[in-house]
Amino acid sequence: MAPGETKGELARPQAGPGETPSITGAGLAEEAVSGHSRIPTASGRISEATEIVDEDEKVPFSSSQLARIDEALTRTSAETGLLFTLWVGALGARTRERAEELHATLGDSAADAVLVAVSPGERVVEVVTGEESVRRIDDHGAKIAVGSMVSRFTEGDLVGGIVEGLRVLGDHAGSKH
């Protein structure tokens, strides 16, 4: 990885087979990996973030920040019936194309999914909807959500912006049918 590049991980509800770490009685992931934050949520899911490599070599989110983001992803997904996912990290020169590639990695779930891709270093936010989710979140709704996120980001509140953007997207999508 080149200096100044960042690496992000896709956060999504319920990891696939072989991706969920086992949880000890103390609620901690076994064999914790340095540079990762993992916390179990009330729903039993694991919220996880991978280290962003930059000048100060710090973990991108604290456990409490991960819990806020996971709660927003869980609540918005449950209320709408859509799968909301989040990417925080570099998207590269072709941000939209990269965000669409990330959305496609959701496989069979992509049609009902909404990916929010945030690249703080590039000052870019992309919202990608699937074939079904686009019927409930159009470009106008996505632009409103991005505007609410950017407003919080300019105040230095990355987590608050993500949570607010998910709320706005969920409000626009409405409840599941």
matplotlib code that plots the C-alpha trace (Angstrom):
import matplotlib.pyplot as plt

x = [0.0, 1.4, 2.0, -1.1, -3.5, -6.2, -7.8, -11.4, -13.6, -17.2, -19.4, -22.6, -25.0, -24.3, -21.0, -21.0, -19.9, -16.4, -16.3, -17.8, -15.3, -16.3, -17.2, -16.0, -18.2, -16.7, -18.1, -14.7, -13.6, -11.1, -7.8, -8.2, -6.2, -4.1, -5.6, -9.1, -12.0, -14.7, -17.7, -20.7, -24.0, -27.2, -28.6, -25.6, -23.9, -20.3, -19.5, -16.0, -13.6, -10.2, -7.3, -6.9, -3.2, -2.2, 0.3, -0.8, -1.5, -4.6, -7.7, -10.4, -13.3, -13.5, -15.8, -18.5, -18.3, -18.6, -21.6, -23.3, -22.7, -23.8, -27.0, -27.8, -27.1, -29.2, -32.1, -32.2, -32.0, -34.7, -37.1, -36.9, -36.3, -33.3, -29.7, -27.7, -23.9, -21.1, -17.6, -15.2, -11.8, -10.2, -12.2, -9.5, -9.7, -13.0, -15.0, -18.4, -17.0, -15.3, -18.4, -20.4, -17.8, -18.1, -21.9, -21.6, -19.6, -22.8, -23.8, -27.4, -28.1, -27.1, -30.6, -32.1, -28.9, -27.8, -24.1, -22.9, -19.2, -17.4, -13.8, -12.8, -9.3, -10.8, -13.8, -16.2, -19.5, -21.2, -24.6, -25.2, -28.6, -29.5, -32.2, -34.9, -33.7, -33.5, -37.3, -37.4, -34.4, -34.1, -31.3, -33.1, -33.3, -29.6, -28.6, -30.5, -28.7, -25.3, -26.0, -26.8, -23.7, -21.4, -22.8, -21.8, -18.4, -17.5, -18.0, -15.5, -18.2, -17.6, -19.6, -22.5, -22.6, -22.7, -25.5, -27.5, -27.1, -28.4, -31.4, -32.2, -31.9, -34.1, -36.7, -36.7, -37.0, -39.9, -40.9, -40.7, -43.7]
y = [0.0, 3.4, 6.1, 8.1, 5.4, 4.1, 0.8, 0.2, -2.7, -3.3, -3.5, -5.5, -7.3, -11.0, -12.1, -15.0, -18.6, -18.6, -14.8, -14.6, -14.8, -16.9, -15.0, -15.9, -15.6, -12.2, -11.0, -10.6, -12.1, -14.9, -14.5, -10.8, -9.4, -6.3, -3.3, -4.5, -3.4, -6.0, -5.9, -8.1, -6.3, -6.9, -8.7, -11.1, -9.7, -8.8, -5.2, -5.0, -2.4, -2.8, -0.5, 2.5, 2.9, 6.5, 8.8, 8.1, 4.3, 4.3, 2.1, 4.1, 3.7, 3.1, 0.3, 2.8, 4.4, 1.0, 0.3, 3.5, 2.7, -1.0, 0.1, 2.5, -0.2, -2.7, -0.4, 1.0, -2.5, -3.9, -0.9, -0.9, -4.5, -3.4, -4.4, -1.3, -1.6, 0.8, 1.2, 3.7, 4.0, 5.0, 4.6, 5.7, 7.9, 6.4, 6.6, 5.7, 2.7, 1.5, 1.9, -0.1, -2.8, -2.9, -3.1, -6.0, -8.0, -8.4, -11.1, -12.2, -9.6, -6.7, -6.2, -5.2, -3.5, 0.1, 0.8, 4.0, 4.5, 7.2, 8.2, 10.9, 11.4, 11.9, 13.9, 11.7, 10.0, 7.6, 5.9, 2.8, 1.1, -2.3, -3.1, -3.4, -0.8, 2.0, 1.8, 3.1, 5.3, 7.5, 9.9, 12.8, 10.8, 9.8, 13.4, 14.6, 11.9, 12.8, 16.4, 15.6, 13.5, 16.1, 18.7, 16.6, 15.7, 19.4, 19.7, 16.9, 14.3, 11.3, 8.8, 11.3, 11.9, 8.2, 7.7, 10.7, 9.6, 6.1, 7.7, 9.9, 7.0, 4.9, 7.6, 8.0, 4.2, 3.9, 0.8, -2.6, -3.7]
z = [0.0, -1.0, 1.6, 2.2, 0.9, 3.2, 3.4, 4.4, 5.1, 4.1, 7.2, 6.7, 9.0, 9.7, 8.2, 5.9, 6.7, 8.1, 8.6, 12.0, 14.9, 17.8, 20.9, 24.4, 27.5, 28.1, 24.8, 23.1, 19.8, 20.2, 18.5, 18.2, 15.3, 15.9, 14.1, 14.3, 16.4, 17.1, 19.3, 19.7, 19.4, 21.3, 18.2, 18.4, 15.2, 15.2, 14.3, 12.9, 11.5, 10.1, 10.7, 8.4, 7.6, 7.6, 9.3, 12.8, 12.4, 14.5, 14.5, 12.6, 15.1, 18.8, 20.1, 21.0, 17.6, 16.0, 18.2, 17.0, 13.3, 13.8, 15.5, 12.7, 10.1, 12.0, 12.7, 9.1, 7.6, 10.0, 9.5, 5.7, 4.8, 2.7, 3.4, 4.3, 4.1, 4.7, 3.3, 4.9, 3.0, -0.2, -3.4, -5.9, -8.9, -10.2, -7.0, -8.5, -10.4, -7.2, -5.1, -7.7, -7.6, -3.8, -4.0, -6.5, -3.9, -2.0, -4.5, -4.3, -1.7, -4.0, -5.5, -2.1, -0.8, -0.3, -0.1, 1.5, 0.6, 2.5, 1.6, 4.1, 2.6, -0.9, 0.4, -1.4, -0.5, -2.9, -2.4, -4.6, -4.7, -6.1, -8.7, -6.0, -3.5, -6.2, -6.4, -2.8, -2.7, -5.8, -6.7, -4.9, -1.7, -2.0, -2.5, 0.6, 2.6, 1.2, 2.0, 5.6, 5.9, 4.4, 6.8, 9.8, 8.2, 7.8, 11.6, 12.1, 13.0, 10.8, 12.8, 13.3, 9.6, 8.8, 11.4, 10.1, 6.5, 7.3, 9.1, 6.1, 3.7, 5.9, 6.2, 2.4, 1.8, 4.3, 6.2, 4.7, 2.7]

ax = plt.figure().add_subplot(projection="3d")
ax.plot(x, y, z, "-o")
ax.set_aspect("equal")
plt.show()
